Amino acid sequence: MTAAPTGTPLRAAAVRCTRIAARAAAPCVALLLAACVAGPDYRKPSVELPVTWKVEAPWRESRPDDAAPKGPWWQRFNDPRLDALAEQALANSPSLAIAEARLAQSRALLAATSAAVLPQLGLNARAARQKISANRPLSNYGSPNFSTVQNDLVLAMSVNYEFDLAGRVRRSIEGAGATVEQATADYENTRLLLTADLASNYFNLRALDIERDVVDRAVALQRRALELVSARHDLGAATGLDVAQQQALLDTTLVQLDLLKRQRDQFEHAIAALVGVPAPGFTLPPDTRELAPPAVPLGVPSDVLERRPDIASAERAMAAANAQIGVATAAFYPSVTLSPAFAGVESRSLSTLFDAPSVLWSIGLSATQVLFDNGRLKAGVDFATAGHAATIANYRRVVLVAMQEAEDGITGLAALERAAAQSRAAVASARRVLEMSTARYEGGASGYLDVITAQQALLTGARQVVQLDGQRMLTTVFLIKALGGDWQREAAERVGTTGQ
């Protein structure tokens, strides 16, 4: 018997140690591979924002609680009819239904994408009776073929799983999650735009109701003046020219009533479409109550980034586009799949289907690595990168537009406040001028043209007051929309901010 070489036990021990080390290192390698996620991690880009708004009296800065839930902002106007219309629009709007359906789609896509984290299990069953041809090609020349007719019963469980080594699945889930958040912001933005559009049309209609009431009162005044000058003409104290001038003024004012009615009908039809009612079957009774906009508190400009849903949507679009870069980059790495993997039973008869000899199984891994694709994968990464750059540019554009709209609303509302006050003073002056010119005409100190001119000036001034009040309401709606919707009443009351 030949003695074993003295190095053999050492080599055997070394082999065992190497195998143990390999087994211990395998999980570490798997963890390292699992920690590798293709593509860049998402970082929100910074934007330059002013420290404060460019405000003028009567504005002053407040600090609304932007993190708190926002309620129905239209209720700030204390108009029950507007509240009812807003609820009807939110319930029946096709635009809001479309946004809600897209949100449901994005949530379903996230659920489908997230399902790839776990293996896919399947149950396969087959029952067949088949005949094998005796004339089929031979497997070898020494084994003749025979025709057989037999059953084939199979019941097996299958497993399919993709090992996410390069993070493709994780990036896909990340992108799908950002898409859900983007769809949620789009839904909120659609809701904000819908209610703002409704409020704008509603206050336009309300302003026209008040303006028509002003013109109606002017018509009544002009009719009385026509009766007066006609009576004076019958007595020989006024000329036919005076009567004709007053009649012409009355006819012109009546034309304005018809034009105002046409404008009101258009806003009423627009409101009908927004609330989901056919225009021929929708009507709103006139409402001549005075228009008074609510106070709007101002936060710092950066608050707009947290409040406006369109900015949130643009930011989430960046996150989704960033995740797509990772998905495209993961295509450069090997794709490892547990497939085919199954276990089950197969037999010619049902009585032996679950016997031990009927058991069958298979397990294996498949790996795919692209070696040459003529730049297709790189083009996919370039496409995703360019898409991400576009979302960054769009985000900055949306932020700039938001700053512009908010500043326009702030400065515009302050200017309208001053103009409305001056316009009311002008109406008071015009009313005194009409009284004085009428007295002078009746006393024979001046002609009737002065009375006509004073009546026109008073009507123009009174209509201007109503129009400015309507613009104040519209600008308030515009500002609330620009600031992202509702705010917390307690915060506004605490700082005592007013927009009037």
PATI-575202 format. One record per residue (C-alpha): residue in one letter; x negated, y negated, z negated. Coordinates in pm, 1 decimal, decimal comma. Layout:
code|xx|yy|zz
A|X|Y|Z
...
***
This chain:
code|xx|yy|zz
M|0,0|0,0|0,0
T|-133,0|-336,1|95,5
A|-132,6|-605,0|-172,7
A|58,8|-917,3|-103,7
P|-150,0|-1224,0|-40,7
T|-185,2|-1446,0|-342,7
G|-43,1|-1748,1|-151,2
T|286,8|-1580,6|-72,5
P|465,1|-1657,1|-406,1
L|348,0|-2016,0|-384,1
R|480,6|-2051,9|-33,0
A|811,1|-1892,0|-137,7
A|838,5|-2131,4|-428,7
A|762,1|-2422,3|-199,9
V|1028,9|-2309,7|43,2
R|1282,5|-2284,8|-240,6
C|1187,9|-2631,3|-366,5
T|1219,3|-2772,4|-16,6
R|1564,9|-2621,9|20,2
I|1671,6|-2757,5|-319,1
A|1540,0|-3102,1|-228,7
A|1717,8|-3088,9|105,7
R|2045,6|-2999,0|-64,1
A|1999,7|-3280,6|-314,8
A|1905,7|-3530,8|-45,9
A|2197,2|-3448,1|181,5
P|2460,1|-3628,3|-31,3
C|2228,0|-3928,7|-65,5
V|2185,0|-3945,9|310,2
A|2560,4|-3919,2|354,0
L|2614,3|-4201,7|105,5
L|2358,1|-4416,7|282,8
L|2525,1|-4352,7|615,3
A|2864,0|-4425,2|461,4
A|2733,6|-4753,7|324,5
C|2636,7|-4866,7|674,2
V|2922,0|-5066,4|822,0
A|2869,6|-5198,0|1172,6
G|2920,4|-5563,0|1248,5
P|2886,2|-5880,0|1038,6
D|3073,0|-5928,8|711,8
Y|3337,5|-6200,5|730,3
R|3250,9|-6544,3|597,3
K|3497,9|-6827,2|612,3
P|3345,0|-7121,9|802,7
S|3316,4|-7453,0|626,7
V|3488,2|-7762,7|762,3
E|3415,2|-8125,5|683,3
L|3704,5|-8285,6|498,3
P|3744,8|-8639,6|364,1
V|3741,3|-8681,3|-11,1
T|4074,3|-8864,8|-11,2
W|4340,9|-8999,0|220,8
K|4332,0|-9344,0|372,5
V|4631,1|-9469,9|175,2
E|4792,8|-9807,8|129,3
A|5066,5|-9934,3|-100,5
P|5291,5|-9788,5|-231,3
W|5100,4|-9458,9|-217,8
R|4875,7|-9325,7|-489,8
E|4716,5|-8984,7|-522,6
S|4877,0|-8701,6|-715,9
R|4772,0|-8344,2|-781,7
P|5057,2|-8106,7|-694,0
D|5030,6|-7744,4|-800,9
D|4950,3|-7584,5|-465,5
A|4894,9|-7237,8|-609,7
A|5253,5|-7214,1|-734,7
P|5529,3|-7071,1|-511,8
K|5691,8|-7323,8|-281,7
G|6069,2|-7352,3|-275,6
P|6312,6|-7486,2|-15,6
W|6171,8|-7831,4|52,6
W|6486,5|-7958,5|225,7
Q|6666,6|-7958,0|-109,5
R|6450,7|-8258,3|-205,0
F|6686,4|-8473,2|7,3
N|6986,6|-8385,9|-215,2
D|7213,5|-8326,4|85,1
P|7444,0|-8023,6|37,2
R|7534,4|-8016,6|406,0
L|7167,7|-7995,9|505,8
D|7114,5|-7721,0|247,1
A|7397,9|-7516,7|396,4
L|7269,4|-7566,7|751,4
A|6917,0|-7464,6|649,0
E|7040,2|-7141,5|489,1
Q|7245,8|-7067,8|799,9
A|6946,9|-7131,6|1025,4
L|6721,2|-6905,5|819,5
A|6981,6|-6629,1|837,8
N|7062,4|-6656,0|1210,6
S|6754,4|-6798,3|1384,2
P|6625,8|-6577,6|1670,6
S|6280,1|-6735,0|1639,0
L|6257,8|-6632,3|1274,3
A|6383,8|-6283,6|1361,9
I|6105,8|-6251,8|1621,3
A|5842,7|-6357,0|1366,2
E|5984,2|-6110,3|1113,3
A|5973,4|-5827,6|1369,5
R|5610,5|-5907,9|1451,7
L|5528,4|-5899,9|1081,9
A|5690,1|-5556,5|1054,3
Q|5487,2|-5442,2|1356,5
S|5161,3|-5559,0|1200,8
R|5242,2|-5378,9|874,5
A|5315,7|-5059,5|1067,0
L|4985,7|-5097,2|1253,0
L|4800,6|-5136,2|923,4
A|4965,9|-4821,2|788,7
A|4871,9|-4628,9|1102,4
T|4511,7|-4754,3|1093,1
S|4473,4|-4679,5|722,2
A|4586,8|-4320,3|780,3
A|4248,3|-4244,8|943,2
V|4080,2|-4259,0|599,0
L|4212,9|-3912,3|512,4
P|4199,6|-3594,8|721,5
Q|4487,1|-3512,9|949,8
L|4649,8|-3179,5|867,8
G|4860,0|-2983,9|1111,1
L|5056,5|-2661,6|1113,6
N|5043,1|-2465,9|1437,8
A|5281,7|-2181,0|1508,6
R|5312,7|-1978,7|1823,8
A|5526,6|-1676,8|1916,7
A|5482,4|-1535,9|2263,9
R|5523,0|-1212,4|2457,0
Q|5285,7|-1190,7|2747,4
K|5165,6|-954,0|3015,9
I|4798,2|-942,0|3112,0
S|4714,5|-871,4|3476,0
A|4521,3|-556,1|3554,5
N|4366,9|-728,4|3856,1
R|4213,6|-1016,5|3664,0
P|3836,6|-1071,1|3704,1
L|3620,7|-818,7|3518,4
S|3423,6|-920,8|3210,6
N|3162,6|-658,1|3310,3
Y|3146,6|-383,9|3575,3
G|3149,5|-99,5|3324,0
S|3475,8|-202,9|3155,6
P|3783,9|-167,0|3373,0
N|4088,9|-392,5|3318,1
F|4426,6|-266,3|3212,8
S|4761,1|-434,3|3229,8
T|4916,6|-481,7|2887,5
V|5241,2|-622,0|2760,2
Q|5224,9|-736,9|2397,8
N|5333,9|-996,5|2144,9
D|5112,8|-1279,1|2017,2
L|5214,6|-1429,0|1681,4
V|4997,7|-1713,1|1542,6
L|5038,9|-1923,4|1226,8
A|4748,3|-2155,7|1145,0
M|4662,1|-2473,1|954,9
S|4438,2|-2720,1|1139,4
V|4225,9|-3007,3|1009,6
N|4094,0|-3304,2|1206,5
Y|3875,9|-3570,9|1050,5
E|3639,8|-3838,1|1177,9
F|3344,3|-3915,6|952,4
D|3331,3|-4294,5|936,3
L|2952,1|-4315,7|943,3
A|2931,2|-4649,8|1124,4
G|3233,0|-4806,2|954,8
R|3456,6|-4815,4|1261,4
V|3761,3|-4707,3|1061,8
R|3684,7|-4947,8|778,4
R|3645,3|-5238,4|1019,4
S|3969,2|-5138,1|1192,2
I|4151,6|-5138,0|857,8
E|3994,2|-5471,3|770,2
G|4111,4|-5619,0|1099,6
A|4460,4|-5472,6|1064,9
G|4488,4|-5613,1|712,4
A|4387,1|-5958,8|836,1
T|4643,2|-5927,4|1114,8
V|4916,6|-5856,1|857,9
E|4815,3|-6166,3|664,0
Q|4810,0|-6366,4|986,9
A|5158,7|-6242,5|1077,6
T|5278,6|-6335,8|728,8
A|5140,5|-6687,7|772,9
D|5298,0|-6706,7|1119,7
Y|5632,6|-6610,5|967,2
E|5600,7|-6885,4|706,5
N|5495,3|-7133,0|975,3
T|5795,4|-7039,6|1190,4
R|6016,6|-7090,1|887,5
L|5860,8|-7430,2|818,1
L|5891,3|-7543,6|1180,8
L|6250,8|-7420,2|1202,1
T|6365,2|-7606,2|891,9
A|6166,8|-7918,5|987,5
D|6322,2|-7918,6|1335,7
L|6666,2|-7873,4|1181,1
A|6612,1|-8157,2|932,6
S|6482,6|-8387,4|1206,2
N|6787,9|-8329,2|1426,0
Y|7017,3|-8358,7|1126,6
F|6879,2|-8693,5|1012,4
N|6882,1|-8821,8|1368,3
L|7252,0|-8735,8|1376,9
R|7309,3|-8894,7|1035,9
A|7134,2|-9214,6|1147,5
L|7352,2|-9228,4|1459,4
D|7664,7|-9185,0|1243,5
I|7562,5|-9483,5|1033,4
E|7465,5|-9682,4|1342,3
R|7801,6|-9605,8|1502,0
D|7969,7|-9724,6|1184,1
V|7772,6|-10050,2|1207,8
V|7874,1|-10093,2|1570,6
D|8236,0|-10010,0|1484,4
R|8235,6|-10284,0|1221,8
A|8075,5|-10518,3|1475,2
V|8350,4|-10433,5|1724,5
A|8613,4|-10512,9|1463,5
L|8438,6|-10845,7|1392,8
Q|8416,7|-10925,1|1763,0
R|8783,2|-10839,0|1816,4
R|8882,6|-11079,4|1539,8
A|8656,5|-11343,1|1694,2
L|8820,6|-11281,2|2033,1
E|9163,5|-11323,8|1877,4
L|9047,1|-11646,8|1712,6
V|8896,3|-11796,7|2025,0
S|9196,3|-11685,8|2232,1
A|9428,6|-11859,5|1986,4
R|9213,8|-12172,1|2002,0
H|9222,8|-12152,0|2380,9
D|9602,7|-12134,1|2374,3
L|9603,6|-12446,5|2159,2
G|9362,1|-12619,3|2394,5
A|9079,7|-12627,9|2139,8
A|8859,6|-12378,3|2328,4
T|8766,8|-12328,6|2689,1
G|8819,8|-12026,3|2907,3
L|8443,2|-11982,5|2909,6
D|8448,4|-11924,6|2535,0
V|8708,8|-11652,8|2574,8
A|8517,0|-11487,6|2860,9
Q|8190,2|-11490,7|2666,1
Q|8350,5|-11325,8|2365,2
Q|8521,9|-11066,5|2585,9
A|8190,0|-10986,1|2758,6
L|8019,2|-10940,8|2423,6
L|8295,2|-10704,9|2306,8
D|8278,1|-10498,7|2626,8
T|7899,7|-10464,4|2595,3
T|7930,6|-10347,1|2235,4
L|8194,4|-10088,8|2333,5
V|7947,3|-9950,4|2590,2
Q|7694,4|-9902,7|2306,9
L|7949,0|-9693,2|2119,8
D|7978,8|-9451,9|2412,6
L|7599,8|-9425,9|2442,4
L|7566,3|-9355,0|2070,7
K|7831,8|-9083,5|2096,2
R|7637,3|-8917,9|2378,5
Q|7316,8|-8919,9|2172,0
R|7500,1|-8776,5|1872,0
D|7642,9|-8494,3|2081,3
Q|7293,0|-8394,1|2191,4
F|7165,3|-8371,2|1832,3
E|7478,1|-8180,3|1729,8
H|7419,2|-7928,3|2009,3
A|7054,5|-7891,3|1904,7
I|7160,9|-7819,7|1546,6
A|7408,3|-7559,5|1672,8
A|7130,0|-7374,5|1855,7
L|6905,9|-7384,5|1547,4
V|7171,2|-7239,3|1317,3
G|7261,2|-6968,3|1570,4
V|7606,5|-7093,9|1671,4
P|7721,0|-7160,0|2032,2
A|7731,8|-7534,3|2092,7
P|8096,7|-7547,4|2212,2
G|8216,5|-7397,7|1884,4
F|8007,6|-7614,3|1650,0
T|8088,5|-7955,9|1508,1
L|7971,5|-8175,2|1222,2
P|8197,2|-8447,4|1081,3
P|8051,6|-8800,8|1065,6
D|7864,4|-8893,0|749,8
T|7788,8|-9258,6|680,4
R|7619,1|-9225,6|340,5
E|7301,4|-9427,1|298,5
L|6980,5|-9247,4|388,4
A|6720,1|-9232,8|110,6
P|6401,8|-9024,2|153,6
P|6255,9|-8842,9|-148,7
A|5919,2|-8924,4|-302,8
V|5637,1|-8712,7|-158,4
P|5333,6|-8651,6|-384,5
L|4990,7|-8655,1|-221,8
G|4708,8|-8424,8|-319,7
V|4351,8|-8436,5|-195,0
P|4302,0|-8351,0|175,1
S|4164,6|-8005,5|96,0
D|4507,0|-7913,7|-46,6
V|4638,7|-7903,8|308,6
L|4411,6|-7606,6|381,3
E|4589,4|-7406,7|109,7
R|4942,6|-7524,3|182,4
R|4977,3|-7517,5|561,0
P|5070,2|-7173,3|699,0
D|4932,9|-7250,1|1046,2
I|4587,6|-7307,8|893,2
A|4619,6|-6982,7|699,5
S|4715,4|-6805,4|1021,9
A|4414,1|-6947,0|1207,8
E|4182,8|-6843,9|922,7
R|4318,7|-6488,2|915,5
A|4279,3|-6470,4|1293,5
M|3907,5|-6536,5|1239,0
A|3886,5|-6247,7|991,5
A|4062,4|-6012,3|1233,8
A|3833,5|-6117,1|1519,6
N|3527,4|-6068,4|1297,8
A|3641,4|-5713,9|1220,5
Q|3672,0|-5644,4|1593,4
I|3300,6|-5717,9|1629,3
G|3235,7|-5435,9|1381,5
V|3466,8|-5200,5|1569,9
A|3288,1|-5276,6|1897,1
T|2943,7|-5242,4|1735,7
A|3033,4|-4904,9|1580,7
A|3059,0|-4760,2|1932,2
F|2676,1|-4767,0|1951,2
Y|2653,1|-4510,1|1669,1
P|2726,4|-4137,7|1685,7
S|3083,6|-4024,8|1642,9
V|3101,0|-3718,2|1417,4
T|3428,8|-3528,9|1397,9
L|3537,6|-3222,8|1203,2
S|3692,7|-3037,1|1494,1
P|3800,0|-2773,3|1558,8
A|3872,1|-2658,7|1204,1
F|4156,8|-2423,8|1135,9
A|4256,5|-2116,1|936,5
G|4550,5|-1886,8|987,3
V|4673,3|-1546,3|1092,3
E|4736,3|-1378,5|1425,3
S|4895,0|-1041,1|1498,8
R|5082,1|-844,7|1759,1
S|5368,8|-775,3|1521,5
L|5541,6|-960,9|1241,9
S|5489,9|-674,3|994,8
T|5110,6|-707,2|1005,7
L|5094,6|-1084,2|1049,6
F|4987,1|-1149,8|689,7
D|4752,4|-850,1|655,6
A|4385,2|-914,7|586,6
P|4267,5|-809,0|933,2
S|4502,0|-1072,2|1086,7
V|4314,2|-1363,0|925,2
L|4127,8|-1595,9|1161,8
W|3943,7|-1920,5|1100,7
S|3708,0|-2161,4|1266,2
I|3508,0|-2459,7|1145,9
G|3269,9|-2686,6|1326,4
L|3140,8|-3037,9|1378,5
S|3121,8|-3226,2|1702,9
A|2895,4|-3526,4|1749,2
T|2900,9|-3765,6|2043,4
Q|2636,9|-4025,9|2120,7
V|2639,7|-4252,9|2421,5
L|2301,7|-4246,9|2595,9
F|2372,0|-4465,9|2897,4
D|2681,8|-4664,5|2986,2
N|2541,6|-4939,0|3210,9
G|2608,7|-5208,6|2946,7
R|2973,9|-5125,5|2877,2
L|2935,5|-5111,5|2497,8
K|2728,4|-5429,2|2486,5
A|2989,5|-5603,0|2697,1
G|3251,2|-5493,4|2442,2
V|3048,5|-5647,6|2159,0
D|2997,1|-5966,6|2361,6
F|3369,9|-5982,1|2428,0
A|3451,7|-5943,5|2057,2
T|3187,4|-6201,2|1962,5
A|3325,4|-6453,3|2210,3
G|3675,4|-6390,6|2077,1
H|3552,1|-6458,6|1724,5
A|3389,1|-6783,7|1841,2
A|3720,3|-6886,7|1996,9
T|3905,8|-6827,0|1669,3
I|3649,5|-7040,2|1483,4
A|3701,0|-7325,5|1729,3
N|4078,1|-7285,0|1701,9
Y|4057,8|-7293,5|1320,8
R|3867,1|-7620,2|1327,1
R|4111,9|-7761,8|1581,4
V|4409,9|-7670,7|1361,1
V|4242,8|-7831,2|1058,6
L|4173,0|-8152,9|1250,8
V|4530,8|-8167,3|1377,5
A|4655,4|-8111,7|1022,4
M|4445,8|-8401,0|894,1
Q|4572,9|-8620,5|1177,1
E|4939,5|-8534,9|1117,0
A|4915,2|-8588,1|742,3
E|4738,6|-8922,9|779,7
D|4991,1|-9032,0|1045,3
G|5274,4|-8949,2|808,1
I|5115,7|-9130,2|515,1
T|5033,5|-9452,8|698,5
G|5351,4|-9440,4|909,1
L|5581,0|-9406,8|609,9
A|5411,8|-9696,2|429,1
A|5452,3|-9918,4|737,0
L|5817,5|-9819,3|775,7
E|5884,1|-9903,7|410,6
R|5760,8|-10257,9|463,5
A|5943,7|-10291,8|795,9
A|6272,4|-10172,8|642,3
A|6248,2|-10428,2|361,6
Q|6173,9|-10707,1|608,2
S|6457,3|-10593,2|834,1
R|6709,3|-10614,6|550,2
A|6592,9|-10969,1|482,5
A|6638,6|-11047,0|851,7
V|6996,9|-10915,5|842,5
A|7077,9|-11137,9|546,5
S|6940,8|-11436,9|737,8
A|7135,9|-11341,9|1052,1
R|7457,3|-11317,7|850,9
R|7404,1|-11671,3|715,0
V|7333,3|-11797,9|1067,0
L|7661,3|-11644,7|1190,6
E|7856,8|-11807,3|909,8
M|7697,2|-12145,3|976,8
S|7739,6|-12128,9|1355,8
T|8104,6|-12022,9|1317,0
A|8170,8|-12313,4|1082,0
R|7996,7|-12557,4|1317,7
Y|8199,4|-12426,2|1613,1
E|8525,5|-12455,6|1426,7
G|8426,6|-12809,2|1326,6
G|8344,7|-12898,5|1685,0
A|7975,5|-12959,3|1610,8
S|7845,8|-12687,4|1847,6
G|7951,6|-12468,9|2136,1
Y|8071,3|-12110,3|2118,9
L|7745,5|-11980,4|2266,3
D|7582,8|-12029,9|1926,6
V|7845,6|-11803,0|1771,2
I|7789,8|-11540,2|2043,6
T|7413,9|-11551,5|1987,4
A|7455,3|-11520,1|1610,4
Q|7687,1|-11219,6|1650,2
Q|7436,0|-11045,7|1878,3
A|7149,0|-11116,7|1637,7
L|7344,3|-10980,9|1339,8
L|7440,0|-10663,4|1526,0
T|7083,8|-10609,5|1647,3
G|6944,4|-10662,0|1298,8
A|7199,2|-10432,4|1132,8
R|7128,8|-10157,2|1386,8
Q|6755,8|-10202,6|1333,7
V|6797,8|-10146,7|959,6
V|6977,4|-9818,3|1023,9
Q|6720,2|-9711,7|1282,4
L|6432,6|-9783,2|1042,6
D|6606,7|-9585,8|767,9
G|6642,8|-9296,6|1011,6
Q|6275,3|-9322,1|1105,0
R|6183,4|-9315,8|737,7
M|6376,5|-8991,4|694,8
L|6215,4|-8838,9|1004,5
T|5867,6|-8947,9|898,8
T|5925,6|-8800,6|552,6
V|6020,8|-8468,7|713,4
F|5713,4|-8495,1|936,6
L|5490,6|-8565,9|636,1
I|5632,9|-8276,6|433,1
K|5569,1|-8046,8|729,7
A|5218,0|-8188,2|772,1
L|5142,8|-8124,1|403,7
G|5261,3|-7764,6|429,9
G|5611,0|-7768,1|284,0
D|5749,6|-7799,7|-64,5
W|5565,7|-7899,7|-381,9
Q|5622,2|-7852,4|-751,5
R|5872,0|-8098,2|-895,8
E|5701,3|-8095,7|-1235,9
A|5371,8|-8207,8|-1085,3
A|5534,2|-8494,6|-901,4
E|5722,5|-8610,1|-1208,9
R|5411,1|-8579,1|-1425,3
V|5206,7|-8818,8|-1215,8
G|5502,1|-9042,1|-1131,0
T|5408,7|-9057,3|-764,6
T|5651,9|-9232,2|-530,2
G|5663,6|-9268,5|-156,2
Q|5903,1|-9558,0|-161,6
***
